[in-house]
Amino acid sequence: MGTMVFISPERLAAALDRLAERFDLWVPSASSRGGGAVRFRRYASGTTPVLDRLTALSPKEAVQPQVESLLRFRYTKDAEDPGAIQLSLEDRIEVKPTLVFGARPCDARAFLLSDRVFLEGPYVDVYYRARRESTFLAGLVCREGDSACFCSAVGGGPADTAGSDLRIIPVGDGLVIEALQERGEPLLEGLGEPASDSIQEAAHQVVEEVSGRCMGELDTSGSIDAFKSRFQDGDYWREVAERCLSCGVCTFVCPTCYCFTITDESRNLQGERLRSWDSCMFYQYSLEASGHNPRPTRLDRYRNRVGHKFSYFPEKYDGQFSCTGCGRCVRSCPVSIDIRRAVAGLKENLCECP
Amino acid sequence: MNELRKAIEAEWPRLEVVIGWGLGFDPYHTRPLFVRRSEDLSGLIWNPFCVQNLTGYLVKTPVVKAEDKAKKVGICVRGCDSRSLVALIQEKLVVRDQLLVFGIPCSGTVDWRRIAVQTPLSGVKSARFEGDLLLVEDNGGVRKFSPDQYLARRCLRCVHPNPIIHDVLVGEPVPPRAAPGNRYRDVESFEQQNLPDRLAFWQEELDRCIRCYACRNACPLCICQDRCIAETREPRWLTQRMGVPEKFLFHFIHALHLAGRCTECGECERVCPMEIPVTLMKEKLGRIVGDLMGYEAGIDPEATPPLLTFNPAETGI
């Protein structure tokens, strides 16, 4: 294990204040009236991090904001020659060092999956890269998993460290912060007191206990081909997704859904090119300019979501699923659609439904 | 509760499909269930964890309907859902004769998120009722919750727990949870605040909105579906920006399109992943419509909602 410091409850605010001096710091927090979903917000002095409840949204917005300006444009007309219009572009990328504090293992792993899409090429997304390279993750050992969680079934686990620079281990009322990566070491400076032997021992025990937990069961073997065999099985998709409302909840709360749309929004002679989250659950997502829509119903759209995560993505990226088992899509779905059921069922009774 | 299943089984020969509730991802969450084969009737359940308003499935594509014209679509409705159904009948969006309505007197449904705010739960092992108390066993032991603590906000202000319309009534009528004069207490207490505080409230609440449109898609009366003003591309009425003004505009368009139509079933608020109290806006409109026009939505299938009485030939407007 790496260097460990201990932050007592009394020192937590000071530690976060200190981190916020150096970073754009994101912490899970509730609304000021206490209610409302917990989500990652930019830290301001006095914000109380909520580490004992799962968050409604993943911290993906720290790297993939829900909307961002890709460039600004301006047309300039020449009064002498009205036909001559000049276009000027400005595409500054503004990035600050960022630290996500309290990302759970499922959320931290999700960044590694999106990295493959945006950084591996053939096209590298420079906006993504700029943010991602300056983002640090302090991952939280997760003890709050519920019946919707299934990280253990898709290659992760509640104490998994993949993607994290630091690890946060709740010990008693306080937190032990452990440096996992070399680049995490300097972040510990001045955060708390060096962890005593007994606290280190307690932290080991927490990690060991949580590592032993198996969160969720799902047999994903063969899903790449099983999905293709099921593709045209309308009865199957009706069974799985007839109740789908075609809202964007599952995709927006998902740590690994990364689809976006680009719009130019202008007023008079100037405007911006915006990139914003899009959802394959929306009718407009696949609507073509001709008016044709290859995924006209919610059944087609839900099928695409399952296929992308458990067939197309692993086929392209060494068998990795585009899912970290965070369970948010299950937990937040207004009509309790369970992607585990949709994946598990792919292989059931296949011979009857060729 | 087997009573509902028995009632549906008795009517099964007349039915092609039944829309009811089945088990969701655990025993304490339910899902809409469409039953088309008699052997699947055993999957139907009814208990205070059954939270979804199912009437939207009668109007949103692909619409659940009976292919055999001699048969009907069975639909399970609680008091609140029955009002949605009345509104859909009024607007001729569903045909009453094609439905067989199983009405269920309802004493309220469980809102797990309200419970979690009061008492964070971890590792829920069981949940059961003892009288009207909800007993939940989790890693911290057995915890008891009273109806005031576990019921959804919409249930705490419910004045129509018994179905307004039904063909088969399943169970005995139950007393309403709130007195009619008390149904707008949340709006009233909100309006006790001064204007800057109210503005601050909505700014903070709507800031959380992620524009997933679950509120709209779960609403049985939001019938524009894929033609919603929020997403039209030509013309693009709303920008893609994520500021509070854009979100407010969407939510207000949603609310205004429902003025005099909304039955305050609370689905929009229930489905919001960010836990924004969006039904509150519609409650305010419902109250205005009640005060100005003496109209309550979703009660009389023969009535015309006041804002649908527009007549271009009328003079003096």
Contacts between the chains, C-beta under 8 A, distances in Angstrom:
chain1	res1	chain2	res2	distance
A	31	B	204	5.7
A	31	B	205	7.2
A	31	B	208	7.1
A	32	B	204	6.3
A	33	B	201	8.0
A	33	B	204	7.7
A	34	B	117	6.8
A	35	B	117	5.3
A	35	B	275	6.5
A	36	B	205	7.0
A	36	B	208	6.1
A	36	B	274	6.8
A	36	B	275	4.6
A	36	B	276	7.0
A	37	B	208	6.5
A	37	B	273	6.4
A	37	B	274	4.6
A	37	B	275	4.5
A	39	B	208	6.6
A	39	B	274	7.2
A	52	B	120	5.7
A	53	B	116	6.9
A	53	B	120	5.7
A	56	B	273	5.4
A	56	B	274	6.0
A	56	B	275	7.4
A	57	B	210	7.1
A	57	B	273	7.9
A	57	B	274	7.9
A	66	B	210	6.7
A	66	B	242	5.0
A	67	B	240	5.7
A	67	B	241	5.8
A	67	B	242	4.6
A	143	B	122	7.4
A	144	B	122	5.8
A	146	B	122	7.6
A	146	B	123	7.4
A	146	B	124	7.2
A	147	B	25	6.3
A	147	B	26	4.1
A	147	B	124	7.2
A	148	B	25	5.8
A	148	B	26	7.8
A	242	B	34	5.7
A	242	B	62	7.7
A	242	B	64	7.8
A	243	B	31	6.3
A	243	B	32	4.3
A	243	B	33	7.9
A	243	B	34	7.2
A	243	B	57	7.5
A	245	B	56	7.6
A	245	B	60	7.8
A	245	B	214	6.8
A	245	B	217	4.1
A	245	B	218	5.5
A	245	B	271	7.7
A	246	B	217	5.8
A	247	B	212	5.4
A	247	B	213	5.2
A	247	B	214	3.9
A	247	B	216	7.5
A	247	B	217	4.1
A	247	B	218	7.0
A	247	B	271	7.4
A	248	B	210	7.8
A	248	B	211	7.6
A	248	B	212	3.8
A	248	B	213	6.0
A	248	B	214	7.3
A	249	B	212	4.8
A	249	B	214	4.9
A	249	B	271	7.5
A	249	B	273	5.1
A	251	B	212	8.0
A	252	B	210	4.9
A	252	B	212	4.8
A	252	B	273	7.6
A	253	B	273	5.8
A	261	B	240	7.3
A	263	B	236	7.3
A	263	B	239	7.9
A	263	B	240	5.1
A	265	B	236	7.6
A	265	B	239	5.4
A	265	B	240	6.8
A	265	B	241	7.6
A	274	B	239	7.8
A	274	B	240	5.0
A	274	B	241	7.1
A	276	B	240	4.3
A	276	B	242	7.3
A	277	B	210	7.9
A	279	B	212	7.3
A	282	B	213	7.8
A	282	B	231	6.9
A	283	B	225	7.7
A	283	B	226	3.8
A	283	B	231	7.9
A	284	B	226	7.3
A	284	B	231	5.3
A	284	B	233	6.5
A	287	B	233	7.9
A	297	B	61	6.9
A	297	B	62	5.8
A	298	B	62	7.7
A	299	B	62	7.4
A	330	B	25	5.2
A	331	B	25	7.9
A	332	B	273	4.3
A	334	B	52	7.2
A	334	B	214	5.6
A	334	B	218	5.2
A	334	B	267	7.8
A	334	B	270	7.2
A	334	B	271	3.6
A	335	B	31	5.6
A	335	B	32	5.4
A	335	B	52	6.0
A	336	B	24	3.3
A	336	B	25	5.7
A	336	B	29	5.3
A	336	B	30	6.6
A	336	B	31	3.7
A	337	B	31	7.4
A	338	B	24	7.3
A	338	B	25	4.7
A	340	B	25	7.8
A	341	B	25	7.9
